[in-house]
Amino acid sequence: MIQFENVHLSFDTEVIFKKLSFYIETGKHACIAGPSGSGKSSALKIIQGYLVPGQGKVLVKELSLNKKKVKEIRTKIAYVPQNINLPVANGKELASLIGYSTNFEVIENYLGQLGLPNDMFLRSFDQMSGGQKQRIIIAICLSLKREILLLDEPTASLDDKSINRLINVINDLTNVTVVSASHNPKWIKAMDQVIYLY
């Protein structure tokens, strides 16, 4: 499903990682773990084609990640960023911005599973905590029903109870390949596969 072969990434003279190789099977839930600055978020950006490694090969669904295939690959991906400061007023505007056109009940169902009331989807982001906003973004991305779900530090703004809810939701996903970047021990332990960066 997702494969890195001897991938090398550097910014100017700073080497982020070199000869990074791993394979994530379809439907598996993987976590890229490691200390701050080890390249966890960068690896997620490479999968989406927003960062281009200096060396190595990246395959997504057996498609070689290059300029010709990147648009096709991105249609298979939903991405929850670490930075949740978005240029929209609420969840409904965010859903419209990313082209969501299915029944909003799907989003509301995920909100319930993540411990939020249905009307939270319509409330102003300015009136929410970081954890509430993060869970709304996650619910919207889950509702897109993409084959690949990328989560950058998904537990960063969540308390233990909310982390447990999110883990349960992710564990219930079938035929969805999940790749996250995290240093949270509870999250790491719940994943099928852990890729350590140093």
Phi and psi in degrees as GROMACS dihedral restraints (atoms count N, CA, C in turn):
[ dihedral_restraints ]
;  ai    aj    ak    al  type     phi  dphi    fc
    3     4     5     6     1  -127.9    20    10
    4     5     6     7     1   125.9    20    10
    6     7     8     9     1  -136.7    20    10
    7     8     9    10     1   131.5    20    10
    9    10    11    12     1  -109.6    20    10
   10    11    12    13     1   131.9    20    10
   12    13    14    15     1  -124.0    20    10
   13    14    15    16     1   106.6    20    10
   15    16    17    18     1    49.7    20    10
   16    17    18    19     1    50.2    20    10
   18    19    20    21     1   -81.8    20    10
   19    20    21    22     1   131.9    20    10
   21    22    23    24     1  -119.8    20    10
   22    23    24    25     1   128.1    20    10
   24    25    26    27     1  -131.5    20    10
   25    26    27    28     1   130.9    20    10
   27    28    29    30     1  -146.0    20    10
   28    29    30    31     1   153.2    20    10
   30    31    32    33     1  -118.4    20    10
   31    32    33    34     1   112.7    20    10
   33    34    35    36     1    56.2    20    10
   34    35    36    37     1  -115.9    20    10
   36    37    38    39     1   -99.1    20    10
   37    38    39    40     1    -1.4    20    10
   39    40    41    42     1   -90.4    20    10
   40    41    42    43     1   118.5    20    10
   42    43    44    45     1   -85.2    20    10
   43    44    45    46     1   122.3    20    10
   45    46    47    48     1   -85.0    20    10
   46    47    48    49     1   -52.1    20    10
   48    49    50    51     1  -155.1    20    10
   49    50    51    52     1   158.1    20    10
   51    52    53    54     1  -139.6    20    10
   52    53    54    55     1   146.7    20    10
   54    55    56    57     1    53.1    20    10
   55    56    57    58     1    40.5    20    10
   57    58    59    60     1   -79.5    20    10
   58    59    60    61     1   121.9    20    10
   60    61    62    63     1  -133.9    20    10
   61    62    63    64     1   133.4    20    10
   63    64    65    66     1  -163.0    20    10
   64    65    66    67     1   163.5    20    10
   66    67    68    69     1  -136.9    20    10
   67    68    69    70     1   129.2    20    10
   69    70    71    72     1  -114.7    20    10
   70    71    72    73     1   120.3    20    10
   72    73    74    75     1   -73.7    20    10
   73    74    75    76     1   156.2    20    10
   75    76    77    78     1   -57.8    20    10
   76    77    78    79     1   131.1    20    10
   78    79    80    81     1    85.0    20    10
   79    80    81    82     1    -4.5    20    10
   81    82    83    84     1   -83.9    20    10
   82    83    84    85     1   155.0    20    10
   84    85    86    87     1  -112.3    20    10
   85    86    87    88     1   111.3    20    10
   87    88    89    90     1  -115.2    20    10
   88    89    90    91     1   150.2    20    10
   90    91    92    93     1  -125.5    20    10
   91    92    93    94     1   130.2    20    10
   93    94    95    96     1   -92.4    20    10
   94    95    96    97     1   113.6    20    10
   96    97    98    99     1  -116.4    20    10
   97    98    99   100     1   157.6    20    10
   99   100   101   102     1   155.0    20    10
  100   101   102   103     1   170.1    20    10
  102   103   104   105     1   -68.6    20    10
  103   104   105   106     1   165.8    20    10
  105   106   107   108     1   -57.8    20    10
  106   107   108   109     1   134.8    20    10
  108   109   110   111     1    87.3    20    10
  109   110   111   112     1     2.4    20    10
  111   112   113   114     1   -83.3    20    10
  112   113   114   115     1    -9.2    20    10
  114   115   116   117     1   106.9    20    10
  115   116   117   118     1    16.4    20    10
  117   118   119   120     1   -61.3    20    10
  118   119   120   121     1   -53.3    20    10
  120   121   122   123     1   -65.5    20    10
  121   122   123   124     1   -35.4    20    10
  123   124   125   126     1   -62.7    20    10
  124   125   126   127     1   -38.4    20    10
  126   127   128   129     1   -62.3    20    10
  127   128   129   130     1   -39.3    20    10
  129   130   131   132     1   -65.7    20    10
  130   131   132   133     1   -37.8    20    10
  132   133   134   135     1   -68.2    20    10
  133   134   135   136     1   -33.3    20    10
  135   136   137   138     1   -64.8    20    10
  136   137   138   139     1   -42.0    20    10
  138   139   140   141     1   -58.8    20    10
  139   140   141   142     1   -33.0    20    10
  141   142   143   144     1   -87.8    20    10
  142   143   144   145     1    -7.7    20    10
  144   145   146   147     1    84.1    20    10
  145   146   147   148     1    13.0    20    10
  147   148   149   150     1   -86.6    20    10
  148   149   150   151     1   -18.8    20    10
  150   151   152   153     1  -122.8    20    10
  151   152   153   154     1   137.6    20    10
  153   154   155   156     1  -110.8    20    10
  154   155   156   157     1   119.0    20    10
  156   157   158   159     1   -68.5    20    10
  157   158   159   160     1   152.5    20    10
  159   160   161   162     1   -71.0    20    10
  160   161   162   163     1   -31.4    20    10
  162   163   164   165     1  -144.0    20    10
  163   164   165   166     1   161.8    20    10
  165   166   167   168     1   101.0    20    10
  166   167   168   169     1   177.9    20    10
  168   169   170   171     1  -129.7    20    10
  169   170   171   172     1   138.9    20    10
  171   172   173   174     1  -124.7    20    10
  172   173   174   175     1   128.4    20    10
  174   175   176   177     1  -118.4    20    10
  175   176   177   178     1   134.3    20    10
  177   178   179   180     1  -128.0    20    10
  178   179   180   181     1   117.5    20    10
  180   181   182   183     1    52.3    20    10
  181   182   183   184     1    44.5    20    10
  183   184   185   186     1    64.5    20    10
  184   185   186   187     1    12.0    20    10
  186   187   188   189     1  -101.2    20    10
  187   188   189   190     1   129.6    20    10
  189   190   191   192     1   -72.1    20    10
  190   191   192   193     1   126.6    20    10
  192   193   194   195     1   -73.9    20    10
  193   194   195   196     1   106.8    20    10
  195   196   197   198     1  -150.4    20    10
  196   197   198   199     1   180.0    20    10
  198   199   200   201     1   -60.0    20    10
  199   200   201   202     1   -31.9    20    10
  201   202   203   204     1   -75.4    20    10
  202   203   204   205     1   -30.7    20    10
  204   205   206   207     1  -105.0    20    10
  205   206   207   208     1   -10.2    20    10
  207   208   209   210     1   -61.6    20    10
  208   209   210   211     1   -38.5    20    10
  210   211   212   213     1   -64.9    20    10
  211   212   213   214     1   -42.3    20    10
  213   214   215   216     1   -62.7    20    10
  214   215   216   217     1   -42.0    20    10
  216   217   218   219     1   -64.3    20    10
  217   218   219   220     1   -41.1    20    10
  219   220   221   222     1   -64.9    20    10
  220   221   222   223     1   -25.6    20    10
  222   223   224   225     1   -69.0    20    10
  223   224   225   226     1   -13.7    20    10
  225   226   227   228     1   -97.1    20    10
  226   227   228   229     1    -1.1    20    10
  228   229   230   231     1  -117.3    20    10
  229   230   231   232     1   137.9    20    10
  231   232   233   234     1  -114.2    20    10
  232   233   234   235     1   137.0    20    10
  234   235   236   237     1  -129.6    20    10
  235   236   237   238     1   126.6    20    10
  237   238   239   240     1  -106.1    20    10
  238   239   240   241     1   111.4    20    10
  240   241   242   243     1   -77.6    20    10
  241   242   243   244     1   162.8    20    10
  243   244   245   246     1   -71.8    20    10
  244   245   246   247     1   -37.9    20    10
  246   247   248   249     1   -82.9    20    10
  247   248   249   250     1   113.3    20    10
  249   250   251   252     1  -102.7    20    10
  250   251   252   253     1    16.7    20    10
  252   253   254   255     1   -87.4    20    10
  253   254   255   256     1    99.1    20    10
  255   256   257   258     1  -113.3    20    10
  256   257   258   259     1   152.2    20    10
  258   259   260   261     1   -81.9    20    10
  259   260   261   262     1    47.9    20    10
  261   262   263   264     1  -137.7    20    10
  262   263   264   265     1   160.9    20    10
  264   265   266   267     1   -86.0    20    10
  265   266   267   268     1   -32.1    20    10
  267   268   269   270     1  -157.0    20    10
  268   269   270   271     1  -178.6    20    10
  270   271   272   273     1   -63.4    20    10
  271   272   273   274     1   -36.4    20    10
  273   274   275   276     1   -65.0    20    10
  274   275   276   277     1   -41.9    20    10
  276   277   278   279     1   -64.3    20    10
  277   278   279   280     1   -38.3    20    10
  279   280   281   282     1   -63.7    20    10
  280   281   282   283     1   -43.6    20    10
  282   283   284   285     1   -60.5    20    10
  283   284   285   286     1   -41.8    20    10
  285   286   287   288     1   -66.4    20    10
  286   287   288   289     1   -37.6    20    10
  288   289   290   291     1   -62.1    20    10
  289   290   291   292     1   -38.0    20    10
  291   292   293   294     1   -92.3    20    10
  292   293   294   295     1     8.2    20    10
  294   295   296   297     1    84.2    20    10
  295   296   297   298     1    21.3    20    10
  297   298   299   300     1   -72.4    20    10
  298   299   300   301     1   127.2    20    10
  300   301   302   303     1  -130.7    20    10
  301   302   303   304     1     5.2    20    10
  303   304   305   306     1   -83.9    20    10
  304   305   306   307     1   170.8    20    10
  306   307   308   309     1   -55.1    20    10
  307   308   309   310     1   129.8    20    10
  309   310   311   312     1   -67.9    20    10
  310   311   312   313     1   -10.2    20    10
  312   313   314   315     1   -62.2    20    10
  313   314   315   316     1   -28.5    20    10
  315   316   317   318     1   -63.8    20    10
  316   317   318   319     1   -44.5    20    10
  318   319   320   321     1   -64.1    20    10
  319   320   321   322     1   -44.5    20    10
  321   322   323   324     1   -61.6    20    10
  322   323   324   325     1   -34.6    20    10
  324   325   326   327     1   -64.0    20    10
  325   326   327   328     1   -43.1    20    10
  327   328   329   330     1   -67.2    20    10
  328   329   330   331     1   -36.7    20    10
  330   331   332   333     1   -58.9    20    10
  331   332   333   334     1   -43.3    20    10
  333   334   335   336     1   -61.3    20    10
  334   335   336   337     1   -43.4    20    10
  336   337   338   339     1   -64.7    20    10
  337   338   339   340     1   -28.1    20    10
  339   340   341   342     1   -91.5    20    10
  340   341   342   343     1     4.7    20    10
  342   343   344   345     1    87.2    20    10
  343   344   345   346     1    23.0    20    10
  345   346   347   348     1  -117.8    20    10
  346   347   348   349     1   146.4    20    10
  348   349   350   351     1   -71.0    20    10
  349   350   351   352     1   154.9    20    10
  351   352   353   354     1   -58.0    20    10
  352   353   354   355     1   -39.3    20    10
  354   355   356   357     1   -72.3    20    10
  355   356   357   358     1    -8.6    20    10
  357   358   359   360     1   -60.1    20    10
  358   359   360   361     1   -27.0    20    10
  360   361   362   363     1   -61.0    20    10
  361   362   363   364     1   -27.5    20    10
  363   364   365   366     1  -101.5    20    10
  364   365   366   367     1    -9.4    20    10
  366   367   368   369     1   -74.2    20    10
  367   368   369   370     1   155.3    20    10
  369   370   371   372     1   -67.8    20    10
  370   371   372   373     1   135.8    20    10
  372   373   374   375     1   -58.9    20    10
  373   374   375   376     1   -29.4    20    10
  375   376   377   378     1   -65.5    20    10
  376   377   378   379     1   -19.6    20    10
  378   379   380   381     1   -99.6    20    10
  379   380   381   382     1    12.8    20    10
  381   382   383   384     1  -116.2    20    10
  382   383   384   385     1   156.7    20    10
  384   385   386   387     1   -77.1    20    10
  385   386   387   388     1   166.2    20    10
  387   388   389   390     1   -61.2    20    10
  388   389   390   391     1   -37.5    20    10
  390   391   392   393     1   -66.4    20    10
  391   392   393   394     1   -38.9    20    10
  393   394   395   396     1   -65.6    20    10
  394   395   396   397     1   -45.3    20    10
  396   397   398   399     1   -62.1    20    10
  397   398   399   400     1   -42.2    20    10
  399   400   401   402     1   -61.3    20    10
  400   401   402   403     1   -42.8    20    10
  402   403   404   405     1   -67.7    20    10
  403   404   405   406     1   -33.2    20    10
  405   406   407   408     1   -65.3    20    10
  406   407   408   409     1   -44.3    20    10
  408   409   410   411     1   -62.1    20    10
  409   410   411   412     1   -41.5    20    10
  411   412   413   414     1   -62.7    20    10
  412   413   414   415     1   -43.8    20    10
  414   415   416   417     1   -60.3    20    10
  415   416   417   418     1   -41.5    20    10
  417   418   419   420     1   -65.4    20    10
  418   419   420   421     1   -44.4    20    10
  420   421   422   423     1   -65.0    20    10
  421   422   423   424     1   -38.5    20    10
  423   424   425   426     1   -62.3    20    10
  424   425   426   427     1   -38.2    20    10
  426   427   428   429     1   -69.8    20    10
  427   428   429   430     1   -15.4    20    10
  429   430   431   432     1   -70.2    20    10
  430   431   432   433     1   -18.8    20    10
  432   433   434   435     1    57.5    20    10
  433   434   435   436     1    42.7    20    10
  435   436   437   438     1   -80.9    20    10
  436   437   438   439     1   160.4    20    10
  438   439   440   441     1   -73.3    20    10
  439   440   441   442     1   -26.6    20    10
  441   442   443   444     1  -126.9    20    10
  442   443   444   445     1   130.7    20    10
  444   445   446   447     1  -118.3    20    10
  445   446   447   448     1   120.7    20    10
  447   448   449   450     1  -107.3    20    10
  448   449   450   451     1   129.2    20    10
  450   451   452   453     1  -126.6    20    10
  451   452   453   454     1   116.7    20    10
  453   454   455   456     1   -99.1    20    10
  454   455   456   457     1   111.0    20    10
  456   457   458   459     1    49.2    20    10
  457   458   459   460     1    58.7    20    10
  459   460   461   462     1   -66.6    20    10
  460   461   462   463     1   -17.4    20    10
  462   463   464   465     1  -101.5    20    10
  463   464   465   466     1     3.8    20    10
  465   466   467   468     1   -56.7    20    10
  466   467   468   469     1   -36.9    20    10
  468   469   470   471     1  -109.7    20    10
  469   470   471   472     1    14.3    20    10
  471   472   473   474     1  -107.3    20    10
  472   473   474   475     1   145.8    20    10
  474   475   476   477     1   -83.6    20    10
  475   476   477   478     1   175.7    20    10
  477   478   479   480     1   -58.8    20    10
  478   479   480   481     1   -42.1    20    10
  480   481   482   483     1   -63.3    20    10
  481   482   483   484     1   -41.9    20    10
  483   484   485   486     1   -69.2    20    10
  484   485   486   487     1   -35.3    20    10
  486   487   488   489     1   -62.8    20    10
  487   488   489   490     1   -43.3    20    10
  489   490   491   492     1   -61.4    20    10
  490   491   492   493     1   -41.5    20    10
  492   493   494   495     1   -62.3    20    10
  493   494   495   496     1   -44.5    20    10
  495   496   497   498     1   -64.4    20    10
  496   497   498   499     1   -41.6    20    10
  498   499   500   501     1   -60.1    20    10
  499   500   501   502     1   -42.1    20    10
  501   502   503   504     1   -62.6    20    10
  502   503   504   505     1   -41.5    20    10
  504   505   506   507     1   -63.3    20    10
  505   506   507   508     1   -45.6    20    10
  507   508   509   510     1   -64.6    20    10
  508   509   510   511     1   -41.9    20    10
  510   511   512   513     1   -63.8    20    10
  511   512   513   514     1   -25.8    20    10
  513   514   515   516     1   -80.9    20    10
  514   515   516   517     1   -11.1    20    10
  516   517   518   519     1   -70.7    20    10
  517   518   519   520     1   132.4    20    10
  519   520   521   522     1  -117.8    20    10
  520   521   522   523     1   142.3    20    10
  522   523   524   525     1    61.2    20    10
  523   524   525   526     1    22.7    20    10
  525   526   527   528     1  -117.7    20    10
  526   527   528   529     1   124.8    20    10
  528   529   530   531     1   -86.9    20    10
  529   530   531   532     1   120.5    20    10
  531   532   533   534     1  -110.2    20    10
  532   533   534   535     1   127.9    20    10
  534   535   536   537     1  -126.0    20    10
  535   536   537   538     1   120.1    20    10
  537   538   539   540     1  -120.8    20    10
  538   539   540   541     1   159.9    20    10
  540   541   542   543     1  -118.7    20    10
  541   542   543   544     1   122.2    20    10
  543   544   545   546     1  -160.9    20    10
  544   545   546   547     1   156.3    20    10
  546   547   548   549     1  -121.4    20    10
  547   548   549   550     1    11.7    20    10
  549   550   551   552     1   -78.1    20    10
  550   551   552   553     1   119.6    20    10
  552   553   554   555     1   -58.7    20    10
  553   554   555   556     1   -40.2    20    10
  555   556   557   558     1   -64.1    20    10
  556   557   558   559     1   -43.2    20    10
  558   559   560   561     1   -64.7    20    10
  559   560   561   562     1   -46.9    20    10
  561   562   563   564     1   -57.7    20    10
  562   563   564   565     1   -44.2    20    10
  564   565   566   567     1   -63.0    20    10
  565   566   567   568     1   -29.1    20    10
  567   568   569   570     1   -81.9    20    10
  568   569   570   571     1    -9.9    20    10
  570   571   572   573     1   -85.4    20    10
  571   572   573   574     1   155.8    20    10
  573   574   575   576     1   -71.8    20    10
  574   575   576   577     1   -32.1    20    10
  576   577   578   579     1  -143.9    20    10
  577   578   579   580     1   138.6    20    10
  579   580   581   582     1  -123.2    20    10
  580   581   582   583     1   128.9    20    10
  582   583   584   585     1  -111.5    20    10
  583   584   585   586     1   112.5    20    10
  585   586   587   588     1   -92.7    20    10
  586   587   588   589     1   131.0    20    10
  588   589   590   591     1  -111.5    20    10
  589   590   591   592     1   143.0    20    10
